[in-house]
């Protein structure tokens, strides 16, 4: 099930933000015993031209908007690293 969630996250982010780099990592193992265990803890590292000129809050909102269909049930926690191309 988690592999399917990772692939769905990748698809949604790719469709919405056309990233030049995208890593989606299942971090569920880090949350054993915590609230939401097994319900989807992920890290998204994304580099997209769509983020140029946007502040971190705007970038996170763009990622959340892209993943809106998964937020109620498929994703319990999401860490986001969002950059525009050329940013360190």
C-alpha positions as CSV (number, residue, x, y, z in Angstrom):
1,X,0.0,0.0,0.0
2,X,2.8,2.4,0.8
3,X,4.5,1.9,-2.5
4,X,1.2,2.9,-4.2
5,X,1.0,6.0,-2.0
6,X,4.5,7.1,-2.9
7,X,3.7,6.6,-6.6
8,X,0.5,8.6,-6.3
9,X,2.3,11.4,-4.5
10,X,4.9,11.4,-7.3
11,X,2.3,11.5,-10.0
12,X,0.3,14.3,-8.4
13,X,3.3,16.5,-7.7
14,X,4.7,15.9,-11.2
15,X,1.4,16.8,-12.8
16,X,0.9,20.0,-10.7
17,X,4.4,21.3,-10.4
18,X,6.5,19.8,-13.3
19,X,9.6,19.3,-11.0
20,X,13.1,19.0,-12.4
21,X,13.9,16.9,-9.3
22,X,11.6,14.9,-7.1
23,X,12.2,12.5,-4.3
24,X,9.3,11.0,-2.2
25,X,10.5,9.0,0.8
26,X,8.3,6.9,3.0
27,X,9.3,7.8,6.6
28,X,6.8,5.6,8.3
29,X,9.5,3.6,10.1
30,X,10.4,6.7,12.0
31,X,6.9,6.9,13.6
32,X,6.4,3.5,15.0
33,X,4.3,3.8,18.1
34,X,3.1,7.3,17.3
35,X,-0.3,8.6,16.4
36,X,-1.1,7.9,12.8
37,X,1.3,5.0,12.6
38,X,0.9,3.2,9.3
39,X,-1.3,6.0,7.9
40,X,1.4,7.7,5.8
41,X,4.4,9.7,6.9
42,X,6.4,11.0,3.9
43,X,9.2,13.4,3.0
44,X,8.9,15.2,-0.3
45,X,12.0,16.9,-1.8
46,X,11.0,18.8,-4.8
47,X,12.8,21.3,-7.1
48,X,10.5,23.1,-9.5
49,X,10.5,26.3,-11.5
50,X,7.0,26.8,-10.2
51,X,8.6,27.8,-6.8
52,X,10.6,30.7,-8.3
53,X,9.8,33.9,-6.5
54,X,7.7,32.1,-3.9
55,X,8.4,32.1,-0.1
56,X,8.4,28.8,1.9
57,X,4.8,29.1,3.0
58,X,3.6,29.6,-0.6
59,X,5.6,26.7,-1.7
60,X,4.2,24.4,1.0
61,X,0.7,25.5,0.1
62,X,1.4,24.6,-3.6
63,X,2.5,21.1,-2.5
64,X,-0.5,20.7,-0.2
65,X,-2.9,21.8,-3.0
66,X,-1.3,19.3,-5.4
67,X,-1.9,16.5,-2.8
68,X,-5.3,17.7,-1.6
69,X,-7.0,14.4,-2.6
70,X,-4.7,12.4,-0.4
71,X,-4.6,14.7,2.7
72,X,-7.8,13.4,4.4
73,X,-6.9,9.7,4.3
74,X,-3.6,8.9,2.5
75,X,-1.2,11.2,4.2
76,X,-0.9,11.6,7.9
77,X,2.3,13.7,8.0
78,X,4.3,15.3,5.2
79,X,7.8,16.9,5.5
80,X,8.5,19.2,2.6
81,X,11.8,20.5,1.1
82,X,10.8,22.8,-1.8
83,X,13.3,24.8,-3.8
84,X,13.4,26.5,-7.2
85,X,16.2,25.4,-9.6
86,X,19.6,26.9,-8.7
87,X,18.8,27.3,-5.0
88,X,21.2,25.7,-2.5
